[in-house]
């Protein structure tokens, strides 16, 4: 990946309890290409949301980052969006 670009994946997961094990396996497999990982989900005193959002800042080999993007998108209940910020 061009070192002047920031590649961000937004990963929306529905039915977290059901789909997170597969997502976690992929995140571990591609962990060397994830610079920053932030997990967000709604929670209050009475409940914990079944849905969640991960924000991943990617690093390194662009082909490997693309592999992770495609594998995550192939998981049932998971949708991934890609954001690329270019720098001069």
PDB file as gemmi writes it, atoms N, CA and C in Angstrom:
CRYST1    1.000    1.000    1.000  90.00  90.00  90.00 P 1                      
ATOM      1  N   UNK A   1       0.841  -1.173   0.000  1.00  0.00           N  
ATOM      2  CA  UNK A   1       0.000   0.000   0.000  1.00  0.00           C  
ATOM      3  C   UNK A   1       0.888   1.237   0.000  1.00  0.00           C  
ATOM      4  N   UNK A   2       0.475   2.240  -0.694  1.00  0.00           N  
ATOM      5  CA  UNK A   2       1.190   3.502  -0.715  1.00  0.00           C  
ATOM      6  C   UNK A   2       1.269   4.043   0.713  1.00  0.00           C  
ATOM      7  N   UNK A   3       2.478   4.316   1.198  1.00  0.00           N  
ATOM      8  CA  UNK A   3       2.630   4.756   2.580  1.00  0.00           C  
ATOM      9  C   UNK A   3       2.002   6.119   2.823  1.00  0.00           C  
ATOM     10  N   UNK A   4       1.694   6.846   1.776  1.00  0.00           N  
ATOM     11  CA  UNK A   4       1.065   8.150   1.944  1.00  0.00           C  
ATOM     12  C   UNK A   4      -0.449   8.047   2.059  1.00  0.00           C  
ATOM     13  N   UNK A   5      -1.009   6.878   1.860  1.00  0.00           N  
ATOM     14  CA  UNK A   5      -2.452   6.688   1.972  1.00  0.00           C  
ATOM     15  C   UNK A   5      -2.804   6.039   3.302  1.00  0.00           C  
ATOM     16  N   UNK A   6      -3.989   6.374   3.792  1.00  0.00           N  
ATOM     17  CA  UNK A   6      -4.558   5.668   4.951  1.00  0.00           C  
ATOM     18  C   UNK A   6      -5.719   4.833   4.436  1.00  0.00           C  
ATOM     19  N   UNK A   7      -5.683   3.555   4.716  1.00  0.00           N  
ATOM     20  CA  UNK A   7      -6.749   2.637   4.320  1.00  0.00           C  
ATOM     21  C   UNK A   7      -7.522   2.250   5.571  1.00  0.00           C  
ATOM     22  N   UNK A   8      -8.822   2.553   5.565  1.00  0.00           N  
ATOM     23  CA  UNK A   8      -9.695   2.280   6.699  1.00  0.00           C  
ATOM     24  C   UNK A   8     -10.808   1.343   6.246  1.00  0.00           C  
ATOM     25  N   UNK A   9     -11.084   0.317   7.038  1.00  0.00           N  
ATOM     26  CA  UNK A   9     -12.245  -0.552   6.807  1.00  0.00           C  
ATOM     27  C   UNK A   9     -13.257  -0.286   7.909  1.00  0.00           C  
ATOM     28  N   UNK A  10     -14.498  -0.075   7.515  1.00  0.00           N  
ATOM     29  CA  UNK A  10     -15.612  -0.033   8.448  1.00  0.00           C  
ATOM     30  C   UNK A  10     -16.324  -1.368   8.334  1.00  0.00           C  
ATOM     31  N   UNK A  11     -16.409  -2.119   9.411  1.00  0.00           N  
ATOM     32  CA  UNK A  11     -16.957  -3.470   9.401  1.00  0.00           C  
ATOM     33  C   UNK A  11     -18.223  -3.491  10.270  1.00  0.00           C  
ATOM     34  N   UNK A  12     -19.381  -3.663   9.628  1.00  0.00           N  
ATOM     35  CA  UNK A  12     -20.647  -3.732  10.358  1.00  0.00           C  
ATOM     36  C   UNK A  12     -21.008  -5.203  10.541  1.00  0.00           C  
ATOM     37  N   UNK A  13     -21.249  -5.582  11.797  1.00  0.00           N  
ATOM     38  CA  UNK A  13     -21.549  -6.978  12.112  1.00  0.00           C  
ATOM     39  C   UNK A  13     -22.936  -7.047  12.741  1.00  0.00           C  
ATOM     40  N   UNK A  14     -23.820  -7.848  12.142  1.00  0.00           N  
ATOM     41  CA  UNK A  14     -25.131  -8.080  12.737  1.00  0.00           C  
ATOM     42  C   UNK A  14     -25.074  -9.408  13.489  1.00  0.00           C  
ATOM     43  N   UNK A  15     -25.924  -9.556  14.450  1.00  0.00           N  
ATOM     44  CA  UNK A  15     -25.949 -10.764  15.288  1.00  0.00           C  
ATOM     45  C   UNK A  15     -24.534 -11.119  15.749  1.00  0.00           C  
ATOM     46  N   UNK A  16     -23.933 -10.182  16.485  1.00  0.00           N  
ATOM     47  CA  UNK A  16     -22.530 -10.317  16.894  1.00  0.00           C  
ATOM     48  C   UNK A  16     -22.208 -11.673  17.505  1.00  0.00           C  
ATOM     49  N   UNK A  17     -23.027 -12.149  18.393  1.00  0.00           N  
ATOM     50  CA  UNK A  17     -22.731 -13.410  19.079  1.00  0.00           C  
ATOM     51  C   UNK A  17     -22.567 -14.548  18.073  1.00  0.00           C  
ATOM     52  N   UNK A  18     -23.362 -14.511  17.028  1.00  0.00           N  
ATOM     53  CA  UNK A  18     -23.334 -15.578  16.019  1.00  0.00           C  
ATOM     54  C   UNK A  18     -22.151 -15.442  15.059  1.00  0.00           C  
ATOM     55  N   UNK A  19     -21.820 -14.218  14.643  1.00  0.00           N  
ATOM     56  CA  UNK A  19     -20.847 -14.024  13.566  1.00  0.00           C  
ATOM     57  C   UNK A  19     -19.446 -13.639  14.023  1.00  0.00           C  
ATOM     58  N   UNK A  20     -19.305 -13.173  15.247  1.00  0.00           N  
ATOM     59  CA  UNK A  20     -18.000 -12.700  15.703  1.00  0.00           C  
ATOM     60  C   UNK A  20     -16.916 -13.777  15.711  1.00  0.00           C  
ATOM     61  N   UNK A  21     -17.191 -15.038  16.039  1.00  0.00           N  
ATOM     62  CA  UNK A  21     -16.089 -16.012  16.013  1.00  0.00           C  
ATOM     63  C   UNK A  21     -15.381 -16.093  14.652  1.00  0.00           C  
ATOM     64  N   UNK A  22     -16.129 -16.069  13.570  1.00  0.00           N  
ATOM     65  CA  UNK A  22     -15.516 -16.114  12.241  1.00  0.00           C  
ATOM     66  C   UNK A  22     -14.749 -14.826  11.970  1.00  0.00           C  
ATOM     67  N   UNK A  23     -15.326 -13.701  12.350  1.00  0.00           N  
ATOM     68  CA  UNK A  23     -14.650 -12.408  12.155  1.00  0.00           C  
ATOM     69  C   UNK A  23     -13.354 -12.379  12.963  1.00  0.00           C  
ATOM     70  N   UNK A  24     -13.407 -12.810  14.210  1.00  0.00           N  
ATOM     71  CA  UNK A  24     -12.213 -12.800  15.059  1.00  0.00           C  
ATOM     72  C   UNK A  24     -11.113 -13.690  14.488  1.00  0.00           C  
ATOM     73  N   UNK A  25     -11.484 -14.826  13.935  1.00  0.00           N  
ATOM     74  CA  UNK A  25     -10.496 -15.715  13.312  1.00  0.00           C  
ATOM     75  C   UNK A  25      -9.778 -15.003  12.167  1.00  0.00           C  
ATOM     76  N   UNK A  26     -10.537 -14.285  11.332  1.00  0.00           N  
ATOM     77  CA  UNK A  26      -9.930 -13.544  10.222  1.00  0.00           C  
ATOM     78  C   UNK A  26      -9.062 -12.398  10.725  1.00  0.00           C  
ATOM     79  N   UNK A  27      -9.519 -11.692  11.751  1.00  0.00           N  
ATOM     80  CA  UNK A  27      -8.717 -10.594  12.297  1.00  0.00           C  
ATOM     81  C   UNK A  27      -7.398 -11.113  12.860  1.00  0.00           C  
ATOM     82  N   UNK A  28      -7.420 -12.269  13.482  1.00  0.00           N  
ATOM     83  CA  UNK A  28      -6.187 -12.867  13.997  1.00  0.00           C  
ATOM     84  C   UNK A  28      -5.271 -13.294  12.852  1.00  0.00           C  
ATOM     85  N   UNK A  29      -5.857 -13.889  11.816  1.00  0.00           N  
ATOM     86  CA  UNK A  29      -5.081 -14.352  10.660  1.00  0.00           C  
ATOM     87  C   UNK A  29      -4.371 -13.187   9.963  1.00  0.00           C  
ATOM     88  N   UNK A  30      -5.036 -12.033   9.883  1.00  0.00           N  
ATOM     89  CA  UNK A  30      -4.486 -10.869   9.179  1.00  0.00           C  
ATOM     90  C   UNK A  30      -4.022  -9.788  10.152  1.00  0.00           C  
ATOM     91  N   UNK A  31      -3.760 -10.162  11.395  1.00  0.00           N  
ATOM     92  CA  UNK A  31      -3.412  -9.205  12.434  1.00  0.00           C  
ATOM     93  C   UNK A  31      -2.202  -8.341  12.133  1.00  0.00           C  
ATOM     94  N   UNK A  32      -1.248  -8.855  11.378  1.00  0.00           N  
ATOM     95  CA  UNK A  32      -0.047  -8.078  11.053  1.00  0.00           C  
ATOM     96  C   UNK A  32      -0.332  -6.944  10.076  1.00  0.00           C  
ATOM     97  N   UNK A  33      -1.524  -6.924   9.491  1.00  0.00           N  
ATOM     98  CA  UNK A  33      -1.906  -5.883   8.537  1.00  0.00           C  
ATOM     99  C   UNK A  33      -2.899  -4.896   9.142  1.00  0.00           C  
ATOM    100  N   UNK A  34      -3.200  -5.060  10.430  1.00  0.00           N  
ATOM    101  CA  UNK A  34      -4.128  -4.171  11.121  1.00  0.00           C  
ATOM    102  C   UNK A  34      -3.329  -3.324  12.099  1.00  0.00           C  
ATOM    103  N   UNK A  35      -3.251  -2.028  11.812  1.00  0.00           N  
ATOM    104  CA  UNK A  35      -2.495  -1.121  12.668  1.00  0.00           C  
ATOM    105  C   UNK A  35      -3.326  -0.696  13.882  1.00  0.00           C  
ATOM    106  N   UNK A  36      -4.609  -0.382  13.651  1.00  0.00           N  
ATOM    107  CA  UNK A  36      -5.498   0.068  14.713  1.00  0.00           C  
ATOM    108  C   UNK A  36      -6.832  -0.640  14.570  1.00  0.00           C  
ATOM    109  N   UNK A  37      -7.409  -1.023  15.711  1.00  0.00           N  
ATOM    110  CA  UNK A  37      -8.716  -1.692  15.713  1.00  0.00           C  
ATOM    111  C   UNK A  37      -9.570  -1.071  16.808  1.00  0.00           C  
ATOM    112  N   UNK A  38     -10.759  -0.613  16.421  1.00  0.00           N  
ATOM    113  CA  UNK A  38     -11.683   0.010  17.362  1.00  0.00           C  
ATOM    114  C   UNK A  38     -13.041  -0.648  17.223  1.00  0.00           C  
ATOM    115  N   UNK A  39     -13.581  -1.172  18.313  1.00  0.00           N  
ATOM    116  CA  UNK A  39     -14.882  -1.818  18.292  1.00  0.00           C  
ATOM    117  C   UNK A  39     -15.931  -0.964  18.977  1.00  0.00           C  
ATOM    118  N   UNK A  40     -17.096  -0.827  18.337  1.00  0.00           N  
ATOM    119  CA  UNK A  40     -18.190  -0.016  18.871  1.00  0.00           C  
ATOM    120  C   UNK A  40     -19.486  -0.807  18.844  1.00  0.00           C  
ATOM    121  N   UNK A  41     -20.250  -0.735  19.925  1.00  0.00           N  
ATOM    122  CA  UNK A  41     -21.596  -1.291  19.933  1.00  0.00           C  
ATOM    123  C   UNK A  41     -22.395  -0.597  21.027  1.00  0.00           C  
ATOM    124  N   UNK A  42     -23.694  -0.596  20.875  1.00  0.00           N  
ATOM    125  CA  UNK A  42     -24.580   0.035  21.842  1.00  0.00           C  
ATOM    126  C   UNK A  42     -24.722  -0.859  23.073  1.00  0.00           C  
ATOM    127  N   UNK A  43     -24.679  -0.252  24.235  1.00  0.00           N  
ATOM    128  CA  UNK A  43     -24.865  -0.989  25.479  1.00  0.00           C  
ATOM    129  C   UNK A  43     -25.477  -0.038  26.508  1.00  0.00           C  
ATOM    130  N   UNK A  44     -26.369  -0.559  27.341  1.00  0.00           N  
ATOM    131  CA  UNK A  44     -26.904   0.193  28.470  1.00  0.00           C  
ATOM    132  C   UNK A  44     -27.111  -0.764  29.629  1.00  0.00           C  
ATOM    133  N   UNK A  45     -27.761  -0.306  30.694  1.00  0.00           N  
ATOM    134  CA  UNK A  45     -27.918  -1.142  31.886  1.00  0.00           C  
ATOM    135  C   UNK A  45     -28.753  -2.389  31.637  1.00  0.00           C  
ATOM    136  N   UNK A  46     -29.624  -2.340  30.621  1.00  0.00           N  
ATOM    137  CA  UNK A  46     -30.562  -3.434  30.416  1.00  0.00           C  
ATOM    138  C   UNK A  46     -30.262  -4.334  29.224  1.00  0.00           C  
ATOM    139  N   UNK A  47     -29.419  -3.878  28.320  1.00  0.00           N  
ATOM    140  CA  UNK A  47     -29.194  -4.693  27.126  1.00  0.00           C  
ATOM    141  C   UNK A  47     -27.868  -4.367  26.466  1.00  0.00           C  
ATOM    142  N   UNK A  48     -27.470  -5.264  25.600  1.00  0.00           N  
ATOM    143  CA  UNK A  48     -26.265  -5.107  24.792  1.00  0.00           C  
ATOM    144  C   UNK A  48     -26.680  -5.341  23.346  1.00  0.00           C  
ATOM    145  N   UNK A  49     -26.389  -4.391  22.482  1.00  0.00           N  
ATOM    146  CA  UNK A  49     -26.826  -4.469  21.094  1.00  0.00           C  
ATOM    147  C   UNK A  49     -26.314  -5.736  20.416  1.00  0.00           C  
ATOM    148  N   UNK A  50     -27.155  -6.371  19.593  1.00  0.00           N  
ATOM    149  CA  UNK A  50     -26.703  -7.541  18.850  1.00  0.00           C  
ATOM    150  C   UNK A  50     -25.822  -7.160  17.658  1.00  0.00           C  
ATOM    151  N   UNK A  51     -25.743  -5.872  17.356  1.00  0.00           N  
ATOM    152  CA  UNK A  51     -24.957  -5.410  16.200  1.00  0.00           C  
ATOM    153  C   UNK A  51     -23.742  -4.639  16.692  1.00  0.00           C  
ATOM    154  N   UNK A  52     -22.719  -4.577  15.849  1.00  0.00           N  
ATOM    155  CA  UNK A  52     -21.524  -3.846  16.227  1.00  0.00           C  
ATOM    156  C   UNK A  52     -20.812  -3.294  15.012  1.00  0.00           C  
ATOM    157  N   UNK A  53     -19.874  -2.408  15.275  1.00  0.00           N  
ATOM    158  CA  UNK A  53     -19.086  -1.789  14.221  1.00  0.00           C  
ATOM    159  C   UNK A  53     -17.620  -1.854  14.612  1.00  0.00           C  
ATOM    160  N   UNK A  54     -16.793  -2.302  13.694  1.00  0.00           N  
ATOM    161  CA  UNK A  54     -15.339  -2.273  13.867  1.00  0.00           C  
ATOM    162  C   UNK A  54     -14.771  -1.251  12.898  1.00  0.00           C  
ATOM    163  N   UNK A  55     -13.798  -0.499  13.359  1.00  0.00           N  
ATOM    164  CA  UNK A  55     -13.038   0.395  12.496  1.00  0.00           C  
ATOM    165  C   UNK A  55     -11.616  -0.141  12.494  1.00  0.00           C  
ATOM    166  N   UNK A  56     -11.119  -0.475  11.305  1.00  0.00           N  
ATOM    167  CA  UNK A  56      -9.777  -1.035  11.164  1.00  0.00           C  
ATOM    168  C   UNK A  56      -8.911  -0.101  10.335  1.00  0.00           C  
ATOM    169  N   UNK A  57      -7.772   0.289  10.865  1.00  0.00           N  
ATOM    170  CA  UNK A  57      -6.776   1.031  10.090  1.00  0.00           C  
ATOM    171  C   UNK A  57      -5.776  -0.007   9.595  1.00  0.00           C  
ATOM    172  N   UNK A  58      -5.683  -0.139   8.286  1.00  0.00           N  
ATOM    173  CA  UNK A  58      -4.868  -1.184   7.679  1.00  0.00           C  
ATOM    174  C   UNK A  58      -3.438  -0.710   7.458  1.00  0.00           C  
ATOM    175  N   UNK A  59      -2.536  -1.678   7.319  1.00  0.00           N  
ATOM    176  CA  UNK A  59      -1.111  -1.406   7.176  1.00  0.00           C  
ATOM    177  C   UNK A  59      -0.488  -2.468   6.277  1.00  0.00           C  
ATOM    178  N   UNK A  60       0.483  -2.059   5.452  1.00  0.00           N  
ATOM    179  CA  UNK A  60       1.285  -3.037   4.732  1.00  0.00           C  
ATOM    180  C   UNK A  60       0.759  -3.413   3.362  1.00  0.00           C  
ATOM    181  N   UNK A  61       1.013  -4.654   2.986  1.00  0.00           N  
ATOM    182  CA  UNK A  61       0.734  -5.208   1.669  1.00  0.00           C  
ATOM    183  C   UNK A  61      -0.729  -4.992   1.261  1.00  0.00           C  
ATOM    184  N   UNK A  62      -0.923  -4.200   0.224  1.00  0.00           N  
ATOM    185  CA  UNK A  62      -2.275  -3.871  -0.222  1.00  0.00           C  
ATOM    186  C   UNK A  62      -3.058  -5.113  -0.654  1.00  0.00           C  
ATOM    187  N   UNK A  63      -2.389  -6.082  -1.262  1.00  0.00           N  
ATOM    188  CA  UNK A  63      -3.067  -7.313  -1.692  1.00  0.00           C  
ATOM    189  C   UNK A  63      -3.595  -8.095  -0.483  1.00  0.00           C  
ATOM    190  N   UNK A  64      -2.819  -8.149   0.585  1.00  0.00           N  
ATOM    191  CA  UNK A  64      -3.255  -8.836   1.797  1.00  0.00           C  
ATOM    192  C   UNK A  64      -4.427  -8.098   2.446  1.00  0.00           C  
ATOM    193  N   UNK A  65      -4.376  -6.781   2.445  1.00  0.00           N  
ATOM    194  CA  UNK A  65      -5.487  -5.985   2.980  1.00  0.00           C  
ATOM    195  C   UNK A  65      -6.752  -6.244   2.168  1.00  0.00           C  
ATOM    196  N   UNK A  66      -6.615  -6.327   0.859  1.00  0.00           N  
ATOM    197  CA  UNK A  66      -7.757  -6.611  -0.011  1.00  0.00           C  
ATOM    198  C   UNK A  66      -8.314  -8.010   0.256  1.00  0.00           C  
ATOM    199  N   UNK A  67      -7.432  -8.971   0.501  1.00  0.00           N  
ATOM    200  CA  UNK A  67      -7.868 -10.336   0.848  1.00  0.00           C  
ATOM    201  C   UNK A  67      -8.754 -10.314   2.089  1.00  0.00           C  
ATOM    202  N   UNK A  68      -8.299  -9.596   3.117  1.00  0.00           N  
ATOM    203  CA  UNK A  68      -9.091  -9.511   4.342  1.00  0.00           C  
ATOM    204  C   UNK A  68     -10.438  -8.853   4.049  1.00  0.00           C  
ATOM    205  N   UNK A  69     -10.437  -7.782   3.279  1.00  0.00           N  
ATOM    206  CA  UNK A  69     -11.675  -7.092   2.904  1.00  0.00           C  
ATOM    207  C   UNK A  69     -12.655  -8.076   2.267  1.00  0.00           C  
ATOM    208  N   UNK A  70     -12.186  -8.850   1.314  1.00  0.00           N  
ATOM    209  CA  UNK A  70     -13.044  -9.798   0.600  1.00  0.00           C  
ATOM    210  C   UNK A  70     -13.524 -10.930   1.508  1.00  0.00           C  
ATOM    211  N   UNK A  71     -12.645 -11.443   2.358  1.00  0.00           N  
ATOM    212  CA  UNK A  71     -13.032 -12.536   3.249  1.00  0.00           C  
ATOM    213  C   UNK A  71     -14.051 -12.070   4.289  1.00  0.00           C  
ATOM    214  N   UNK A  72     -13.855 -10.874   4.821  1.00  0.00           N  
ATOM    215  CA  UNK A  72     -14.832 -10.350   5.779  1.00  0.00           C  
ATOM    216  C   UNK A  72     -16.183 -10.138   5.112  1.00  0.00           C  
ATOM    217  N   UNK A  73     -16.179  -9.584   3.904  1.00  0.00           N  
ATOM    218  CA  UNK A  73     -17.432  -9.338   3.177  1.00  0.00           C  
ATOM    219  C   UNK A  73     -18.159 -10.635   2.847  1.00  0.00           C  
ATOM    220  N   UNK A  74     -17.433 -11.737   2.779  1.00  0.00           N  
ATOM    221  CA  UNK A  74     -18.045 -13.031   2.457  1.00  0.00           C  
ATOM    222  C   UNK A  74     -18.719 -13.688   3.670  1.00  0.00           C  
ATOM    223  N   UNK A  75     -18.467 -13.164   4.863  1.00  0.00           N  
ATOM    224  CA  UNK A  75     -19.056 -13.729   6.074  1.00  0.00           C  
ATOM    225  C   UNK A  75     -20.513 -13.271   6.175  1.00  0.00           C  
ATOM    226  N   UNK A  76     -21.397 -14.228   6.428  1.00  0.00           N  
ATOM    227  CA  UNK A  76     -22.812 -13.900   6.606  1.00  0.00           C  
ATOM    228  C   UNK A  76     -22.960 -12.913   7.757  1.00  0.00           C  
ATOM    229  N   UNK A  77     -23.781 -11.882   7.556  1.00  0.00           N  
ATOM    230  CA  UNK A  77     -24.031 -10.901   8.606  1.00  0.00           C  
ATOM    231  C   UNK A  77     -22.976  -9.826   8.737  1.00  0.00           C  
ATOM    232  N   UNK A  78     -22.028  -9.782   7.798  1.00  0.00           N  
ATOM    233  CA  UNK A  78     -20.951  -8.798   7.855  1.00  0.00           C  
ATOM    234  C   UNK A  78     -20.949  -7.978   6.558  1.00  0.00           C  
ATOM    235  N   UNK A  79     -20.842  -6.668   6.707  1.00  0.00           N  
ATOM    236  CA  UNK A  79     -20.712  -5.760   5.563  1.00  0.00           C  
ATOM    237  C   UNK A  79     -19.492  -4.885   5.814  1.00  0.00           C  
ATOM    238  N   UNK A  80     -18.633  -4.758   4.808  1.00  0.00           N  
ATOM    239  CA  UNK A  80     -17.407  -3.973   4.950  1.00  0.00           C  
ATOM    240  C   UNK A  80     -17.395  -2.854   3.917  1.00  0.00           C  
ATOM    241  N   UNK A  81     -17.031  -1.671   4.367  1.00  0.00           N  
ATOM    242  CA  UNK A  81     -16.839  -0.509   3.498  1.00  0.00           C  
ATOM    243  C   UNK A  81     -15.382  -0.087   3.609  1.00  0.00           C  
ATOM    244  N   UNK A  82     -14.858   0.421   2.508  1.00  0.00           N  
ATOM    245  CA  UNK A  82     -13.459   0.822   2.449  1.00  0.00           C  
ATOM    246  C   UNK A  82     -13.370   2.340   2.256  1.00  0.00           C  
ATOM    247  N   UNK A  83     -12.482   2.973   3.014  1.00  0.00           N  
ATOM    248  CA  UNK A  83     -12.208   4.400   2.864  1.00  0.00           C  
ATOM    249  C   UNK A  83     -10.714   4.545   2.638  1.00  0.00           C  
ATOM    250  N   UNK A  84     -10.330   5.297   1.616  1.00  0.00           N  
ATOM    251  CA  UNK A  84      -8.913   5.563   1.354  1.00  0.00           C  
ATOM    252  C   UNK A  84      -8.698   7.057   1.400  1.00  0.00           C  
ATOM    253  N   UNK A  85      -7.826   7.502   2.303  1.00  0.00           N  
ATOM    254  CA  UNK A  85      -7.440   8.898   2.383  1.00  0.00           C  
ATOM    255  C   UNK A  85      -6.052   9.024   1.762  1.00  0.00           C  
ATOM    256  N   UNK A  86      -5.951   9.764   0.674  1.00  0.00           N  
ATOM    257  CA  UNK A  86      -4.673   9.974   0.012  1.00  0.00           C  
ATOM    258  C   UNK A  86      -4.000  11.239   0.522  1.00  0.00           C  
ATOM    259  N   UNK A  87      -2.686  11.221   0.539  1.00  0.00           N  
ATOM    260  CA  UNK A  87      -1.917  12.379   0.965  1.00  0.00           C  
ATOM    261  C   UNK A  87      -0.904  12.711  -0.125  1.00  0.00           C  
ATOM    262  N   UNK A  88      -0.711  13.998  -0.386  1.00  0.00           N  
ATOM    263  CA  UNK A  88       0.273  14.386  -1.416  1.00  0.00           C  
ATOM    264  C   UNK A  88       1.688  14.089  -0.990  1.00  0.00           C  
TER     265      UNK A  88                                                      
END                                                                             
